[in-house]
Amino acid sequence: MSIPKRIKKQAGRYSRVDDIPYELPVNSQGSPALVAAFTVDARRAASLLPGNELHPLRVTRDRGVLLITVIDYRVTDIGAYIEFSVALACTHGLRPAPPLLPLLFRKHYGVGQYVIDLPVNTEVSVKGGKGIWGMPKHLARLDFHIEDGTVSSRYMEGGQQAVHVSIERPKMAWLPLRAAAANYCAFRGLLMKSYIYFRGRFGFRLGRWAKAVLELGDHPRVRPLKELGISDRPLFTGFFPSTNGVLDDHFEAWFLTQPSLPEHTYPEGLESVVDLGQGQTPMPPPDLDGMPPTNVQGLWP
């Protein structure tokens, strides 16, 4: 899918939102990325989706999809940073969709991913991503390693390990890919939907050919993941040696509803971003001393 014409016509114009300067389009260049997907218990996944209009995208009657995506942003409007996304594939509508069918009719079923956790390693990325698009960004210590046989990333916060993912690197990134993706996020009591368009050459492996390790640590942020019944083997893995992306300046939002009046704004409000600055200095990478994993999926044979 190509970038919408409206976005292309904005090229060369400028904007300042929450005092963050942007040259349109809001884009990134030359950024490597890894993807690892695991199946999860769809009923347990549904309990992590806010409101009543998001539903797990199911690959079978009982299994949904957990997506781990890590991007090493090299060139952006707000400097270089790493982003570690933990998300559930989902649909949007009044009722759950049948298994697999939404992949053929993505727009009709509102296919996207609900972002559970989105650590980044610079302050300005938190300020912009959360304050403008509602993404659940927060500061953490991250790394991104590309080696001959593997691509990996680790996420730590407050001296505790959260997540480590490692995939077997495909021998070739042979598939030229142009795609669009939708992110659903919860912020300020709203369900917010944003769009990203990206292109790059993609190497991937499916089913029994896909190899990945997912380690879940002791950090409170990842406790809900341990209840999802994550599959031992990945559904698929993928690697982009380099991607170029455009983040749409258009987004949508709906009120999040509950059966009774919530006592507090869910999950948090503008107070979490109003005092943030625009620092572009990355957090130090993770310190591994004394941080053994507590839960491991996808051990390579």
N, C-alpha and C positions, 0 to 999 in steps of 0.2 A: 504494500500500500504506500503510495507516495504522499508527500507532505501536502496538506491542503493549500489551495491557491491563495487563500486569504493570508496564511502565514508567510508564504513566499513574497507576497506584496508588501509585507511589513519590513522586509530586509532593508537594512541601512537606517532604520529609525531607532530611536532611543526611548528608554523609559526609566523611571525611578520609582520603585515600589517599596514601601517601608524603608525608604532611604537607601535601598540597594540599587546601584546603577546596572542597567542591562542594555546591551545592544541587541536588537532583535534580528533574527529569531534567537530565543534562548536555547543555545546549542552546546554540544560537546564534540570534540574531535580526537581521533586516535586513541580511543579508550578500550583496552582489553576487558573482557568480561567472561565469567564462568556461570554456568547454570547447572543445577542438579535438582531433579524432581523425584519425589518419593510418594507412594500412595499412603493414605491415612484413613482411619475410620471416619466415614462421612458424618455419622451422627455426632461424634465428638467434635469434629471440625465445625459443625453447625453451631455448637454452643459457643464458639469463639467469634461468630459473626454478629455484629451489632444490629439492632432494629429487627424488622421482620420481612425485609425485602431482599436480603442477600442470602444466597443458598450455595452450598458446596457444589462445584462442578464435579460430577461423578464419572469415573471411567468404568465402573460396574455399579450394580445396585447399591453396594455398601461401602465403596471405596472412593474417597476424594483424592486431591493432589496437594502436597506441600511443595512449594517452590523456593529454592534458595538461589538467589542471584546476587553476585558480587561484581561491581564495576569499579575499575581503577580509572577514575576520570582524570585525564592528563591535561586537557585544555578546555576550560569552561569560562563563562562570564564571571564566575566568582572564584576562580583559581582551581588548583588541583586538589582532589580529595578522593577518598574511598567511600563507597556506599555498600552496605551489607543488608540485603533485603530478605526478610523472612515473611512469606505470604502464603495464602490459600487460594487456589484457583476457584473462581466463583461465577455465579450468574446473578442477574438483578431482575426482579419481577415479583409479582404477587405470589407465585407458586414455584416450587422447585421444578427444574427442567429434567427431562429424561436423560439417562446416561449417554454420553458421547455426542448426541444430536447437536448441542450448542456449538460444537467445534465446526459444524457445517454452516450454522446460521448465527454467527457471533453477534451481529448487531441486534438481531431480533431478541436474543436472550441476554443481551447486556454482558457478554463474557468479559471477564477481566481477572484481576487478582486483588484480594483484600489483604492489605499490608498490615501484618501483626506487629512487626518490629522493624525499625529502619535506622540502625546506628550509622553515623558518619563520623569523620575524624577532624572536621573543622567547624568552628562556631558559625561562620556565615552561612554554611550549608544548612545548619539547623534553623537559623533565623528565616532564611528564604523558603526552604522546603516546607517547614511546618507553618510559618506565619502566612504564607501566600497560598500554597496548594493543600495545606492540611495534612501533610505527610508526617507520620509519627517519628520524626528524626530526633536524635539525641546524641550527645558526644560520647564516643567510646574509643578504645584503642584497637586499631585494625591493621592488618597487613594484607598483602597480595603478592603471591609468589608464582612465577612461571618458570618451570624447570623442564628438562628434556622429556620426562615421563609423566609429570603431574602439573596440575594447576590447583592452588590452594589458597585459603584465606582463613584467618582467625579473628575472633571478636571477643574482647575482654572489656570489662567495666568495673571500676571500683575495686580492683585487685582480684576479681573473680572471673573465671573463664565462663563464657556464655556459649559460643558455638564455634566449632572448627569444621570446615568442609574441605575435602580434597577429592579431586576427580582425576581419573586417568586421562591424560591429554590425548585427544584424537591426533592421528598422524598427519592429517591434512584438514585444513579449513577450506573445503572445496565448494560449498554451496553459497552462491551469492544471494543474500537475503535482504529484502526490504519489507518491513513489517510495522504494524502499529500495535500498541498495547494500552490498556486502560488500567489505571490504579484506583482502587477504592480505599479511602482512609476515613477514620473517625477523628473529628476535632471540633471543639466548641459546641458539642451537642448536635453536630451535623455529620451526615455521610457525604463525603466529598469525592468527586470523580475527576481525575485528570488524565491527560493523554500524552503519550510519547511516541515519536516516530523514529525509527532507527534503521541503519543499513550497515552491512559488513559481510565478510565471508565467514561462514559458520561451519564448524566441524562438530559432529554429534555421534552418539551411540545410543541404541535403543535396546530395551529388554535385557537379555542375558549378556549382551556385548557391552553394556554400560557398567562401569565400575566406579564406585565412589565410597568415601567414608564420611559419615556425619557424626560428630561428637557433640554431645550436649553436656554442658558443665553445670555448676551449682548456682549460677546467678538466678535470682528470682524471676527475671524477665523470661527465662526459657522454661520455667516449670510447666506452663500449660502445654508446651510441645511434648513433654514426656508422657502426657495422657492421651496422645493422639493415635497411638498404635502405629507408629511409623514403620514402614516396610523395611526388612533387612537389606533388600537390594533396591537400587534406584530404578525408577521407571524409564528415565533417560538422563543423559548428561550432555553438555555442550560447551563449546569454547569459541569465543570470538577473539582472534589475535588483535583486532582493531575494529572499533565501531565509531560511527558518527551518528549523533542523535539530536533530535529537536524536541523540546518540551513545549507543548501547546500553551499559549497564553490564555486559552479559554478553559474553564472548568465548570462543573455543575455541582449543585449541593441540594440535599434534601434534609428535612428535620429527621433526626433519629427518634423513633417512638418506642415507648414501653407500655405494658399493660396498666401501670400506675405512674403517677407523677414522680420523676426522679428527684432525689434530694439534692443532687449535685450535677454540675455539667459533666458530661462524659465525652472522652476520658479526661480532658482538661481544657482550659480556656486560654484566652490571649495572655493571661498573666504569665504563662510559661515561656513566652517569646518576647514580651514587650521590653525587657531590660537587656536582651542579648545584643552583642556588638557584631562587628563584621570581620573578626579575626580569620585570617586565611592560613595561619600556621598549624600544620597537622599535629594532632596528638601523637605522643610517642607510640611506636609499635608495641604489641603485646610483650610482656615479660613472662616467660614460661616457667620460671623457677617455682617449684612446689605447686603446680597447677595441673594435676592429673585429671583426665576426663572421667566422668561418672556414668555416662551412658553412650554407647557406640552403636550406630547402625551401619550396615553395608560393608562389613569387613571384607577386604579383597581375599579371594581364595589363593 
